Amino acid sequence: MKKSFAITTGQIYDQYVDLSKTVHYTSLTQRQVADFISELGTLGIITARVISKGRHGKTREIEVTVSSTELARILQKDELSAEIGQIKMKNQTRIV
């Protein structure tokens, strides 16, 4: 059985900002990251469903739809991914 977990756009953005600081990159805005997440959904790499948080608004809950093996293969081709892979994520949550 495939293990799956969902992460919200806010959680993704927070980790992205932390990683950007760690590797000394200027981070994108939250809107730019949300647009990128939408593009990944269009490509079928992730699924994103809008969930209501009541009076706290709405967010998207995201799940990766490609296998972890395929995702790892793609990320291994990217130099920055190798550096990022060595960094511990908040709460020990690993994106890959």
Biopython code that builds the backbone (N, CA, C, O; Angstrom):
import numpy as np
from Bio.PDB.StructureBuilder import StructureBuilder

atoms = [
    (1, "MET", "N", (0.845, -1.192, 0.000)),
    (1, "MET", "CA", (0.000, 0.000, 0.000)),
    (1, "MET", "C", (0.886, 1.250, 0.000)),
    (1, "MET", "O", (1.872, 1.317, 0.734)),
    (2, "LYS", "N", (0.535, 2.218, -0.812)),
    (2, "LYS", "CA", (1.294, 3.450, -0.940)),
    (2, "LYS", "C", (1.047, 4.348, 0.270)),
    (2, "LYS", "O", (-0.098, 4.657, 0.597)),
    (3, "LYS", "N", (2.131, 4.766, 0.935)),
    (3, "LYS", "CA", (1.998, 5.699, 2.047)),
    (3, "LYS", "C", (1.806, 7.095, 1.470)),
    (3, "LYS", "O", (2.474, 7.479, 0.509)),
    (4, "SER", "N", (0.909, 7.833, 2.052)),
    (4, "SER", "CA", (0.616, 9.164, 1.552)),
    (4, "SER", "C", (0.413, 10.105, 2.729)),
    (4, "SER", "O", (-0.062, 9.690, 3.787)),
    (5, "PHE", "N", (0.759, 11.328, 2.552)),
    (5, "PHE", "CA", (0.467, 12.333, 3.550)),
    (5, "PHE", "C", (0.142, 13.631, 2.838)),
    (5, "PHE", "O", (0.582, 13.882, 1.716)),
    (6, "ALA", "N", (-0.626, 14.431, 3.510)),
    (6, "ALA", "CA", (-1.008, 15.717, 2.926)),
    (6, "ALA", "C", (-0.316, 16.835, 3.701)),
    (6, "ALA", "O", (-0.067, 16.726, 4.901)),
    (7, "ILE", "N", (-0.020, 17.890, 2.993)),
    (7, "ILE", "CA", (0.608, 19.058, 3.591)),
    (7, "ILE", "C", (-0.110, 20.283, 3.024)),
    (7, "ILE", "O", (-0.539, 20.270, 1.870)),
    (8, "THR", "N", (-0.239, 21.318, 3.811)),
    (8, "THR", "CA", (-0.959, 22.506, 3.344)),
    (8, "THR", "C", (-0.012, 23.466, 2.636)),
    (8, "THR", "O", (1.209, 23.379, 2.772)),
    (9, "THR", "N", (-0.597, 24.373, 1.886)),
    (9, "THR", "CA", (0.212, 25.365, 1.182)),
    (9, "THR", "C", (1.000, 26.216, 2.172)),
    (9, "THR", "O", (2.146, 26.577, 1.902)),
    (10, "GLY", "N", (0.405, 26.537, 3.301)),
    (10, "GLY", "CA", (1.101, 27.330, 4.320)),
    (10, "GLY", "C", (2.320, 26.603, 4.875)),
    (10, "GLY", "O", (3.368, 27.213, 5.086)),
    (11, "GLN", "N", (2.185, 25.304, 5.109)),
    (11, "GLN", "CA", (3.314, 24.511, 5.595)),
    (11, "GLN", "C", (4.418, 24.446, 4.547)),
    (11, "GLN", "O", (5.601, 24.559, 4.867)),
    (12, "ILE", "N", (4.021, 24.266, 3.305)),
    (12, "ILE", "CA", (5.009, 24.242, 2.216)),
    (12, "ILE", "C", (5.738, 25.576, 2.146)),
    (12, "ILE", "O", (6.964, 25.611, 2.034)),
    (13, "TYR", "N", (4.996, 26.667, 2.210)),
    (13, "TYR", "CA", (5.618, 27.987, 2.094)),
    (13, "TYR", "C", (6.575, 28.244, 3.255)),
    (13, "TYR", "O", (7.676, 28.754, 3.045)),
    (14, "ASP", "N", (6.170, 27.900, 4.469)),
    (14, "ASP", "CA", (7.039, 28.117, 5.636)),
    (14, "ASP", "C", (8.350, 27.347, 5.493)),
    (14, "ASP", "O", (9.419, 27.891, 5.769)),
    (15, "GLN", "N", (8.278, 26.094, 5.066)),
    (15, "GLN", "CA", (9.494, 25.298, 4.888)),
    (15, "GLN", "C", (10.330, 25.843, 3.736)),
    (15, "GLN", "O", (11.559, 25.867, 3.807)),
    (16, "TYR", "N", (9.660, 26.277, 2.683)),
    (16, "TYR", "CA", (10.363, 26.860, 1.538)),
    (16, "TYR", "C", (11.148, 28.109, 1.949)),
    (16, "TYR", "O", (12.305, 28.265, 1.559)),
    (17, "VAL", "N", (10.540, 28.984, 2.721)),
    (17, "VAL", "CA", (11.217, 30.209, 3.170)),
    (17, "VAL", "C", (12.427, 29.850, 4.026)),
    (17, "VAL", "O", (13.499, 30.433, 3.863)),
    (18, "ASP", "N", (12.261, 28.890, 4.937)),
    (18, "ASP", "CA", (13.383, 28.461, 5.778)),
    (18, "ASP", "C", (14.522, 27.896, 4.930)),
    (18, "ASP", "O", (15.689, 28.207, 5.166)),
    (19, "LEU", "N", (14.182, 27.068, 3.947)),
    (19, "LEU", "CA", (15.210, 26.498, 3.074)),
    (19, "LEU", "C", (15.895, 27.566, 2.245)),
    (19, "LEU", "O", (17.107, 27.516, 2.035)),
    (20, "SER", "N", (15.119, 28.531, 1.773)),
    (20, "SER", "CA", (15.696, 29.620, 0.976)),
    (20, "SER", "C", (16.737, 30.383, 1.788)),
    (20, "SER", "O", (17.804, 30.725, 1.279)),
    (21, "LYS", "N", (16.421, 30.644, 3.045)),
    (21, "LYS", "CA", (17.376, 31.346, 3.917)),
    (21, "LYS", "C", (18.624, 30.497, 4.130)),
    (21, "LYS", "O", (19.743, 31.009, 4.101)),
    (22, "THR", "N", (18.428, 29.209, 4.343)),
    (22, "THR", "CA", (19.549, 28.308, 4.610)),
    (22, "THR", "C", (20.523, 28.250, 3.443)),
    (22, "THR", "O", (21.736, 28.216, 3.645)),
    (23, "VAL", "N", (19.992, 28.237, 2.217)),
    (23, "VAL", "CA", (20.855, 28.147, 1.035)),
    (23, "VAL", "C", (21.109, 29.516, 0.401)),
    (23, "VAL", "O", (21.627, 29.615, -0.712)),
    (24, "HIS", "N", (20.734, 30.566, 1.132)),
    (24, "HIS", "CA", (21.016, 31.950, 0.732)),
    (24, "HIS", "C", (20.393, 32.333, -0.605)),
    (24, "HIS", "O", (21.031, 32.969, -1.444)),
    (25, "TYR", "N", (19.130, 31.935, -0.790)),
    (25, "TYR", "CA", (18.352, 32.324, -1.967)),
    (25, "TYR", "C", (17.276, 33.305, -1.514)),
    (25, "TYR", "O", (16.760, 33.208, -0.401)),
    (26, "THR", "N", (16.951, 34.236, -2.378)),
    (26, "THR", "CA", (15.843, 35.136, -2.113)),
    (26, "THR", "C", (14.558, 34.369, -2.401)),
    (26, "THR", "O", (14.379, 33.828, -3.492)),
    (27, "SER", "N", (13.671, 34.327, -1.418)),
    (27, "SER", "CA", (12.460, 33.531, -1.591)),
    (27, "SER", "C", (11.412, 34.262, -2.418)),
    (27, "SER", "O", (11.370, 35.492, -2.467)),
    (28, "LEU", "N", (10.575, 33.473, -3.061)),
    (28, "LEU", "CA", (9.444, 34.002, -3.814)),
    (28, "LEU", "C", (8.356, 34.425, -2.838)),
    (28, "LEU", "O", (8.421, 34.101, -1.653)),
    (29, "THR", "N", (7.368, 35.142, -3.327)),
    (29, "THR", "CA", (6.232, 35.510, -2.489)),
    (29, "THR", "C", (5.329, 34.290, -2.314)),
    (29, "THR", "O", (5.423, 33.316, -3.060)),
    (30, "GLN", "N", (4.456, 34.366, -1.316)),
    (30, "GLN", "CA", (3.536, 33.259, -1.090)),
    (30, "GLN", "C", (2.634, 33.058, -2.304)),
    (30, "GLN", "O", (2.293, 31.922, -2.634)),
    (31, "ARG", "N", (2.249, 34.118, -2.959)),
    (31, "ARG", "CA", (1.413, 34.020, -4.161)),
    (31, "ARG", "C", (2.150, 33.291, -5.293)),
    (31, "ARG", "O", (1.564, 32.459, -5.985)),
    (32, "GLN", "N", (3.441, 33.610, -5.477)),
    (32, "GLN", "CA", (4.223, 32.956, -6.520)),
    (32, "GLN", "C", (4.342, 31.452, -6.247)),
    (32, "GLN", "O", (4.261, 30.640, -7.168)),
    (33, "VAL", "N", (4.535, 31.094, -4.989)),
    (33, "VAL", "CA", (4.624, 29.683, -4.622)),
    (33, "VAL", "C", (3.273, 29.002, -4.848)),
    (33, "VAL", "O", (3.225, 27.875, -5.340)),
    (34, "ALA", "N", (2.184, 29.672, -4.496)),
    (34, "ALA", "CA", (0.844, 29.119, -4.725)),
    (34, "ALA", "C", (0.605, 28.888, -6.215)),
    (34, "ALA", "O", (0.005, 27.884, -6.597)),
    (35, "ASP", "N", (1.068, 29.805, -7.052)),
    (35, "ASP", "CA", (0.943, 29.626, -8.506)),
    (35, "ASP", "C", (1.753, 28.421, -8.984)),
    (35, "ASP", "O", (1.301, 27.661, -9.841)),
    (36, "PHE", "N", (2.944, 28.255, -8.427)),
    (36, "PHE", "CA", (3.787, 27.111, -8.778)),
    (36, "PHE", "C", (3.109, 25.801, -8.357)),
    (36, "PHE", "O", (3.142, 24.816, -9.095)),
    (37, "ILE", "N", (2.501, 25.797, -7.179)),
    (37, "ILE", "CA", (1.777, 24.613, -6.703)),
    (37, "ILE", "C", (0.633, 24.293, -7.665)),
    (37, "ILE", "O", (0.403, 23.128, -7.989)),
    (38, "SER", "N", (-0.075, 25.310, -8.117)),
    (38, "SER", "CA", (-1.146, 25.098, -9.097)),
    (38, "SER", "C", (-0.620, 24.476, -10.378)),
    (38, "SER", "O", (-1.258, 23.599, -10.961)),
    (39, "GLU", "N", (0.541, 24.934, -10.812)),
    (39, "GLU", "CA", (1.152, 24.389, -12.031)),
    (39, "GLU", "C", (1.511, 22.914, -11.839)),
    (39, "GLU", "O", (1.315, 22.112, -12.752)),
    (40, "LEU", "N", (2.031, 22.546, -10.676)),
    (40, "LEU", "CA", (2.341, 21.142, -10.392)),
    (40, "LEU", "C", (1.077, 20.287, -10.429)),
    (40, "LEU", "O", (1.114, 19.134, -10.857)),
    (41, "GLY", "N", (-0.048, 20.859, -9.974)),
    (41, "GLY", "CA", (-1.324, 20.157, -10.049)),
    (41, "GLY", "C", (-1.771, 19.955, -11.480)),
    (41, "GLY", "O", (-2.276, 18.890, -11.838)),
    (42, "THR", "N", (-1.585, 20.971, -12.292)),
    (42, "THR", "CA", (-1.940, 20.883, -13.708)),
    (42, "THR", "C", (-1.119, 19.807, -14.413)),
    (42, "THR", "O", (-1.619, 19.122, -15.305)),
    (43, "LEU", "N", (0.135, 19.662, -14.013)),
    (43, "LEU", "CA", (1.018, 18.664, -14.614)),
    (43, "LEU", "C", (0.758, 17.253, -14.078)),
    (43, "LEU", "O", (1.308, 16.279, -14.592)),
    (44, "GLY", "N", (-0.071, 17.149, -13.056)),
    (44, "GLY", "CA", (-0.393, 15.840, -12.496)),
    (44, "GLY", "C", (0.632, 15.309, -11.511)),
    (44, "GLY", "O", (0.595, 14.130, -11.159)),
    (45, "ILE", "N", (1.536, 16.150, -11.065)),
    (45, "ILE", "CA", (2.567, 15.734, -10.112)),
    (45, "ILE", "C", (2.004, 15.693, -8.696)),
    (45, "ILE", "O", (2.416, 14.879, -7.870)),
    (46, "ILE", "N", (1.058, 16.584, -8.432)),
    (46, "ILE", "CA", (0.402, 16.631, -7.126)),
    (46, "ILE", "C", (-1.105, 16.734, -7.320)),
    (46, "ILE", "O", (-1.589, 17.045, -8.409)),
    (47, "THR", "N", (-1.836, 16.465, -6.241)),
    (47, "THR", "CA", (-3.252, 16.812, -6.204)),
    (47, "THR", "C", (-3.410, 17.823, -5.082)),
    (47, "THR", "O", (-2.794, 17.699, -4.023)),
    (48, "ALA", "N", (-4.225, 18.804, -5.324)),
    (48, "ALA", "CA", (-4.463, 19.844, -4.323)),
    (48, "ALA", "C", (-5.961, 20.041, -4.201)),
    (48, "ALA", "O", (-6.644, 20.347, -5.178)),
    (49, "ARG", "N", (-6.458, 19.864, -2.994)),
    (49, "ARG", "CA", (-7.886, 20.079, -2.789)),
    (49, "ARG", "C", (-8.081, 21.184, -1.752)),
    (49, "ARG", "O", (-7.376, 21.249, -0.745)),
    (50, "VAL", "N", (-9.032, 22.026, -2.019)),
    (50, "VAL", "CA", (-9.322, 23.140, -1.124)),
    (50, "VAL", "C", (-10.106, 22.611, 0.066)),
    (50, "VAL", "O", (-11.096, 21.896, -0.087)),
    (51, "ILE", "N", (-9.645, 22.975, 1.246)),
    (51, "ILE", "CA", (-10.372, 22.614, 2.467)),
    (51, "ILE", "C", (-10.689, 23.882, 3.236)),
    (51, "ILE", "O", (-9.925, 24.847, 3.211)),
    (52, "SER", "N", (-11.810, 23.870, 3.911)),
    (52, "SER", "CA", (-12.240, 25.021, 4.692)),
    (52, "SER", "C", (-11.739, 24.889, 6.115)),
    (52, "SER", "O", (-11.828, 23.822, 6.722)),
    (53, "LYS", "N", (-11.215, 25.976, 6.636)),
    (53, "LYS", "CA", (-10.767, 26.028, 8.023)),
    (53, "LYS", "C", (-11.731, 26.878, 8.850)),
    (53, "LYS", "O", (-11.358, 27.455, 9.871)),
    (54, "GLY", "N", (-12.986, 26.939, 8.380)),
    (54, "GLY", "CA", (-13.988, 27.731, 9.090)),
    (54, "GLY", "C", (-13.648, 29.199, 9.072)),
    (54, "GLY", "O", (-13.370, 29.761, 8.012)),
    (55, "ARG", "N", (-13.666, 29.820, 10.217)),
    (55, "ARG", "CA", (-13.384, 31.258, 10.276)),
    (55, "ARG", "C", (-11.922, 31.592, 10.004)),
    (55, "ARG", "O", (-11.565, 32.762, 9.865)),
    (56, "HIS", "N", (-11.075, 30.564, 9.929)),
    (56, "HIS", "CA", (-9.663, 30.776, 9.633)),
    (56, "HIS", "C", (-9.376, 30.760, 8.135)),
    (56, "HIS", "O", (-8.220, 30.850, 7.722)),
    (57, "GLY", "N", (-10.424, 30.645, 7.324)),
    (57, "GLY", "CA", (-10.259, 30.709, 5.880)),
    (57, "GLY", "C", (-10.137, 29.354, 5.224)),
    (57, "GLY", "O", (-10.541, 28.331, 5.778)),
    (58, "LYS", "N", (-9.573, 29.370, 4.034)),
    (58, "LYS", "CA", (-9.410, 28.154, 3.244)),
    (58, "LYS", "C", (-7.930, 27.922, 2.958)),
    (58, "LYS", "O", (-7.127, 28.855, 2.967)),
    (59, "THR", "N", (-7.591, 26.689, 2.711)),
    (59, "THR", "CA", (-6.233, 26.346, 2.309)),
    (59, "THR", "C", (-6.317, 25.170, 1.350)),
    (59, "THR", "O", (-7.364, 24.537, 1.216)),
    (60, "ARG", "N", (-5.237, 24.892, 0.706)),
    (60, "ARG", "CA", (-5.177, 23.703, -0.140)),
    (60, "ARG", "C", (-4.364, 22.643, 0.583)),
    (60, "ARG", "O", (-3.321, 22.928, 1.171)),
    (61, "GLU", "N", (-4.857, 21.426, 0.527)),
    (61, "GLU", "CA", (-4.156, 20.288, 1.082)),
    (61, "GLU", "C", (-3.544, 19.540, -0.096)),
    (61, "GLU", "O", (-4.250, 19.158, -1.030)),
    (62, "ILE", "N", (-2.244, 19.334, -0.052)),
    (62, "ILE", "CA", (-1.515, 18.826, -1.203)),
    (62, "ILE", "C", (-0.962, 17.429, -0.922)),
    (62, "ILE", "O", (-0.446, 17.143, 0.159)),
    (63, "GLU", "N", (-1.090, 16.571, -1.935)),
    (63, "GLU", "CA", (-0.500, 15.236, -1.888)),
    (63, "GLU", "C", (0.270, 14.997, -3.180)),
    (63, "GLU", "O", (-0.173, 15.389, -4.260)),
    (64, "VAL", "N", (1.418, 14.355, -3.062)),
    (64, "VAL", "CA", (2.228, 14.005, -4.230)),
    (64, "VAL", "C", (1.584, 12.798, -4.899)),
    (64, "VAL", "O", (1.206, 11.839, -4.226)),
    (65, "THR", "N", (1.458, 12.844, -6.233)),
    (65, "THR", "CA", (0.815, 11.744, -6.950)),
    (65, "THR", "C", (1.806, 10.851, -7.691)),
    (65, "THR", "O", (1.435, 9.772, -8.152)),
    (66, "VAL", "N", (3.054, 11.284, -7.811)),
    (66, "VAL", "CA", (4.054, 10.428, -8.445)),
    (66, "VAL", "C", (4.727, 9.594, -7.365)),
    (66, "VAL", "O", (4.718, 9.968, -6.192)),
    (67, "SER", "N", (5.303, 8.478, -7.751)),
    (67, "SER", "CA", (5.959, 7.614, -6.767)),
    (67, "SER", "C", (7.176, 8.315, -6.166)),
    (67, "SER", "O", (7.780, 9.183, -6.797)),
    (68, "SER", "N", (7.522, 7.932, -4.956)),
    (68, "SER", "CA", (8.687, 8.526, -4.306)),
    (68, "SER", "C", (9.957, 8.206, -5.084)),
    (68, "SER", "O", (10.894, 9.004, -5.094)),
    (69, "THR", "N", (9.995, 7.061, -5.725)),
    (69, "THR", "CA", (11.151, 6.684, -6.548)),
    (69, "THR", "C", (11.301, 7.643, -7.726)),
    (69, "THR", "O", (12.398, 8.126, -8.006)),
    (70, "GLU", "N", (10.198, 7.913, -8.409)),
    (70, "GLU", "CA", (10.220, 8.826, -9.554)),
    (70, "GLU", "C", (10.572, 10.241, -9.112)),
    (70, "GLU", "O", (11.356, 10.923, -9.773)),
    (71, "LEU", "N", (9.999, 10.682, -8.003)),
    (71, "LEU", "CA", (10.281, 12.023, -7.495)),
    (71, "LEU", "C", (11.754, 12.145, -7.115)),
    (71, "LEU", "O", (12.392, 13.151, -7.426)),
    (72, "ALA", "N", (12.294, 11.139, -6.452)),
    (72, "ALA", "CA", (13.707, 11.155, -6.077)),
    (72, "ALA", "C", (14.590, 11.210, -7.321)),
    (72, "ALA", "O", (15.585, 11.934, -7.343)),
    (73, "ARG", "N", (14.233, 10.451, -8.355)),
    (73, "ARG", "CA", (15.000, 10.444, -9.605)),
    (73, "ARG", "C", (15.030, 11.840, -10.226)),
    (73, "ARG", "O", (16.071, 12.300, -10.694)),
    (74, "ILE", "N", (13.891, 12.498, -10.224)),
    (74, "ILE", "CA", (13.804, 13.845, -10.791)),
    (74, "ILE", "C", (14.654, 14.821, -9.980)),
    (74, "ILE", "O", (15.402, 15.620, -10.544)),
    (75, "LEU", "N", (14.535, 14.750, -8.661)),
    (75, "LEU", "CA", (15.246, 15.697, -7.795)),
    (75, "LEU", "C", (16.754, 15.468, -7.788)),
    (75, "LEU", "O", (17.514, 16.411, -7.569)),
    (76, "GLN", "N", (17.198, 14.249, -8.021)),
    (76, "GLN", "CA", (18.631, 13.956, -8.045)),
    (76, "GLN", "C", (19.335, 14.667, -9.190)),
    (76, "GLN", "O", (20.543, 14.896, -9.131)),
    (77, "LYS", "N", (18.601, 15.012, -10.215)),
    (77, "LYS", "CA", (19.184, 15.719, -11.360)),
    (77, "LYS", "C", (19.441, 17.192, -11.049)),
    (77, "LYS", "O", (20.162, 17.863, -11.787)),
    (78, "ASP", "N", (18.866, 17.690, -9.978)),
    (78, "ASP", "CA", (18.960, 19.103, -9.636)),
    (78, "ASP", "C", (20.022, 19.309, -8.557)),
    (78, "ASP", "O", (19.953, 18.678, -7.502)),
    (79, "GLU", "N", (20.999, 20.176, -8.801)),
    (79, "GLU", "CA", (22.086, 20.411, -7.854)),
    (79, "GLU", "C", (21.595, 20.963, -6.523)),
    (79, "GLU", "O", (22.066, 20.538, -5.469)),
    (80, "LEU", "N", (20.667, 21.891, -6.557)),
    (80, "LEU", "CA", (20.165, 22.484, -5.324)),
    (80, "LEU", "C", (19.424, 21.452, -4.482)),
    (80, "LEU", "O", (19.478, 21.503, -3.253)),
    (81, "SER", "N", (18.738, 20.523, -5.126)),
    (81, "SER", "CA", (18.019, 19.473, -4.394)),
    (81, "SER", "C", (18.961, 18.636, -3.548)),
    (81, "SER", "O", (18.602, 18.234, -2.441)),
    (82, "ALA", "N", (20.152, 18.368, -4.046)),
    (82, "ALA", "CA", (21.125, 17.583, -3.283)),
    (82, "ALA", "C", (21.499, 18.311, -1.996)),
    (82, "ALA", "O", (21.606, 17.694, -0.936)),
    (83, "GLU", "N", (21.698, 19.618, -2.092)),
    (83, "GLU", "CA", (22.028, 20.413, -0.906)),
    (83, "GLU", "C", (20.848, 20.461, 0.053)),
    (83, "GLU", "O", (21.023, 20.312, 1.262)),
    (84, "ILE", "N", (19.659, 20.667, -0.475)),
    (84, "ILE", "CA", (18.463, 20.748, 0.352)),
    (84, "ILE", "C", (18.169, 19.407, 1.025)),
    (84, "ILE", "O", (17.683, 19.379, 2.155)),
    (85, "GLY", "N", (18.455, 18.310, 0.352)),
    (85, "GLY", "CA", (18.196, 16.983, 0.901)),
    (85, "GLY", "C", (18.953, 16.704, 2.184)),
    (85, "GLY", "O", (18.576, 15.817, 2.949)),
    (86, "GLN", "N", (20.008, 17.447, 2.424)),
    (86, "GLN", "CA", (20.803, 17.260, 3.632)),
    (86, "GLN", "C", (20.265, 18.049, 4.828)),
    (86, "GLN", "O", (20.749, 17.880, 5.947)),
    (87, "ILE", "N", (19.281, 18.896, 4.603)),
    (87, "ILE", "CA", (18.737, 19.758, 5.654)),
    (87, "ILE", "C", (17.542, 19.082, 6.304)),
    (87, "ILE", "O", (16.676, 18.557, 5.604)),
    (88, "LYS", "N", (17.481, 19.086, 7.633)),
    (88, "LYS", "CA", (16.329, 18.521, 8.337)),
    (88, "LYS", "C", (15.161, 19.492, 8.216)),
    (88, "LYS", "O", (15.315, 20.698, 8.406)),
    (89, "MET", "N", (14.001, 18.949, 7.902)),
    (89, "MET", "CA", (12.800, 19.752, 7.793)),
    (89, "MET", "C", (12.201, 19.947, 9.187)),
    (89, "MET", "O", (12.467, 19.167, 10.101)),
    (90, "LYS", "N", (11.403, 20.979, 9.336)),
    (90, "LYS", "CA", (10.676, 21.196, 10.581)),
    (90, "LYS", "C", (9.821, 19.982, 10.891)),
    (90, "LYS", "O", (9.235, 19.385, 9.988)),
    (91, "ASN", "N", (9.748, 19.618, 12.145)),
    (91, "ASN", "CA", (8.938, 18.502, 12.598)),
    (91, "ASN", "C", (9.286, 17.205, 11.902)),
    (91, "ASN", "O", (8.461, 16.293, 11.844)),
    (92, "GLN", "N", (10.506, 17.105, 11.367)),
    (92, "GLN", "CA", (10.982, 15.898, 10.702)),
    (92, "GLN", "C", (10.137, 15.504, 9.502)),
    (92, "GLN", "O", (10.184, 14.348, 9.084)),
    (93, "THR", "N", (9.367, 16.422, 8.935)),
    (93, "THR", "CA", (8.561, 16.142, 7.755)),
    (93, "THR", "C", (9.462, 16.247, 6.544)),
    (93, "THR", "O", (10.100, 17.277, 6.327)),
    (94, "ARG", "N", (9.517, 15.198, 5.763)),
    (94, "ARG", "CA", (10.318, 15.204, 4.545)),
    (94, "ARG", "C", (9.363, 15.293, 3.366)),
    (94, "ARG", "O", (8.364, 14.576, 3.318)),
    (95, "ILE", "N", (9.659, 16.148, 2.438)),
    (95, "ILE", "CA", (8.813, 16.294, 1.263)),
    (95, "ILE", "C", (9.001, 15.111, 0.335)),
    (95, "ILE", "O", (8.057, 14.695, -0.337)),
    (96, "VAL", "N", (10.188, 14.569, 0.287)),
    (96, "VAL", "CA", (10.473, 13.427, -0.585)),
    (96, "VAL", "C", (10.574, 12.188, 0.273)),
    (96, "VAL", "O", (10.810, 11.096, -0.244)),
]
sb = StructureBuilder()
sb.init_structure("model")
sb.init_model(0)
sb.init_chain("A")
sb.init_seg("    ")
for serial, (resi, resn, name, xyz) in enumerate(atoms, 1):
    if name == "N":
        sb.init_residue(resn, " ", resi, " ")
    sb.init_atom(name, np.array(xyz, "f"), 0.0, 1.0, " ", f" {name:<3s}", serial, name[0])
structure = sb.get_structure()
